[in-house]
């Protein structure tokens, strides 16, 4: 499962010719002690509208606890119905106090991709793969 998640994310990290479909903002808490869990919420800006969603999941890799605020682009989204679902992803980052940063790459089975730049607060080293569920509110 981890190899599949990281393989999916690696494809997302490659240069893409697609223009962004929208933007996304995510706030979540991540806890990792080899296995990881995260829970949070976000906003998708798509075709002139803002959509609220919840996000949560489980993964492998990392150590520590951090609060994450991330912003980024969404690609491959042509209808809002394509956005929710199960995303495979990869993440990297470090947090020491309020000086933390990182990146996340996510892709779902509909071909919707998110590339996020993260600001982290807490004490954590994070590198690994995740299964993330996005649900519209």
Wavefront OBJ file of the C-alpha trace (Angstrom):
o trace
v 0.000 0.000 0.000
v 2.786 2.431 0.890
v 4.563 1.799 -2.413
v 1.321 2.418 -4.295
v 0.694 5.668 -2.411
v 4.205 6.940 -2.988
v 4.079 5.830 -6.627
v 0.831 7.726 -7.112
v 2.305 10.777 -5.455
v 5.486 10.564 -7.517
v 3.345 10.819 -10.625
v 1.734 13.907 -9.142
v 5.144 15.447 -8.471
v 6.232 15.153 -12.104
v 5.890 18.179 -14.311
v 2.330 18.478 -15.518
v 1.093 20.310 -18.594
v -2.323 20.834 -17.005
v -3.296 24.311 -15.903
v -4.646 24.550 -12.352
v -8.409 23.963 -12.054
v -8.643 25.727 -8.703
v -6.948 26.362 -5.398
v -7.275 24.745 -1.997
v -6.577 25.639 1.648
v -6.287 22.966 4.361
v -5.981 23.163 8.154
v -5.316 19.942 10.017
v -3.591 18.286 12.941
v -1.158 15.444 12.260
v 0.126 12.928 14.783
v 2.849 10.484 13.748
v 4.800 7.798 15.579
v 5.822 5.676 12.566
v 2.107 5.330 11.824
v 0.274 8.620 11.355
v -3.187 10.096 11.529
v -4.598 13.442 10.499
v -7.885 15.282 10.777
v -8.958 18.694 9.543
v -10.961 20.832 7.174
v -10.461 22.878 4.074
v -11.832 25.125 1.368
v -11.766 24.517 -2.364
v -11.980 27.544 -4.687
v -13.346 26.279 -8.007
v -15.149 28.047 -10.867
v -15.799 31.203 -8.842
v -17.262 29.394 -5.826
v -15.907 28.236 -2.470
v -16.678 24.720 -1.207
v -16.063 23.542 2.382
v -14.789 20.008 3.015
v -13.454 17.766 5.779
v -10.244 15.783 5.443
v -8.797 12.907 7.443
v -6.747 9.811 7.037
v -4.070 7.380 8.090
v -0.553 6.809 6.853
v 2.957 5.638 7.539
v 6.115 7.567 8.300
v 7.110 10.404 10.553
v 7.395 11.254 14.208
v 5.753 13.982 16.307
v 2.706 16.213 16.491
v 2.091 19.289 14.359
v -0.597 21.649 13.185
v -0.559 22.159 9.440
v -1.842 25.010 7.294
v -1.448 24.308 3.585
v -2.309 26.108 0.357
v -1.917 24.943 -3.183
v -3.328 24.147 -6.571
v -5.819 21.581 -7.837
v -5.456 20.023 -11.292
v -7.670 17.714 -13.319
v -10.953 18.933 -11.813
v -13.736 19.697 -14.294
v -16.799 18.939 -12.096
v -17.157 19.389 -8.326
v -18.308 15.743 -8.031
v -14.749 14.639 -8.912
v -13.213 16.281 -5.826
v -14.386 14.158 -2.849
v -13.102 10.650 -2.296
v -10.013 8.697 -1.340
v -6.661 10.305 -2.139
v -3.280 8.626 -2.080
v -0.479 10.921 -1.160
v 3.062 11.615 -0.113
v 4.326 14.228 2.321
v 7.571 15.732 3.502
v 8.166 18.296 6.190
v 9.648 19.377 9.474
v 8.297 21.432 12.362
v 10.206 22.881 15.301
v 8.044 25.321 17.242
v 6.549 27.796 14.790
v 9.296 27.321 12.192
v 8.036 24.492 10.033
v 7.340 23.792 6.411
v 6.726 20.979 3.976
v 4.874 19.769 0.908
v 2.044 17.363 0.156
v 1.116 15.661 -3.108
v -2.324 14.033 -3.328
v -4.235 12.287 -6.131
v -7.616 10.552 -6.209
v -9.065 7.893 -8.522
v -10.765 10.603 -10.626
v -7.366 12.023 -11.584
v -7.758 15.100 -9.370
v -4.350 16.180 -8.067
v -3.415 18.580 -5.294
v 0.051 20.008 -4.698
v 0.221 21.846 -1.376
v 2.851 23.948 0.344
v 2.543 23.570 4.088
v 3.375 25.655 7.097
v 3.714 23.532 10.226
v 3.794 24.293 13.953
v 4.824 21.772 16.584
v 7.622 19.264 16.868
v 7.672 16.757 14.024
v 9.649 15.170 11.227
v 7.333 13.897 8.544
v 8.023 11.854 5.433
v 5.729 9.121 4.233
v 2.555 8.133 2.486
v -1.105 8.590 3.380
v -4.588 7.492 2.488
v -6.749 10.619 2.822
v -10.547 10.874 2.640
v -12.077 14.159 1.459
v -15.795 14.705 2.137
v -17.819 17.737 1.113
v -19.685 19.519 3.927
l 1 2 3 4 5 6 7 8 9 10 11 12 13 14 15 16 17 18 19 20 21 22 23 24 25 26 27 28 29 30 31 32 33 34 35 36 37 38 39 40 41 42 43 44 45 46 47 48 49 50 51 52 53 54 55 56 57 58 59 60 61 62 63 64 65 66 67 68 69 70 71 72 73 74 75 76 77 78 79 80 81 82 83 84 85 86 87 88 89 90 91 92 93 94 95 96 97 98 99 100 101 102 103 104 105 106 107 108 109 110 111 112 113 114 115 116 117 118 119 120 121 122 123 124 125 126 127 128 129 130 131 132 133 134 135 136 137
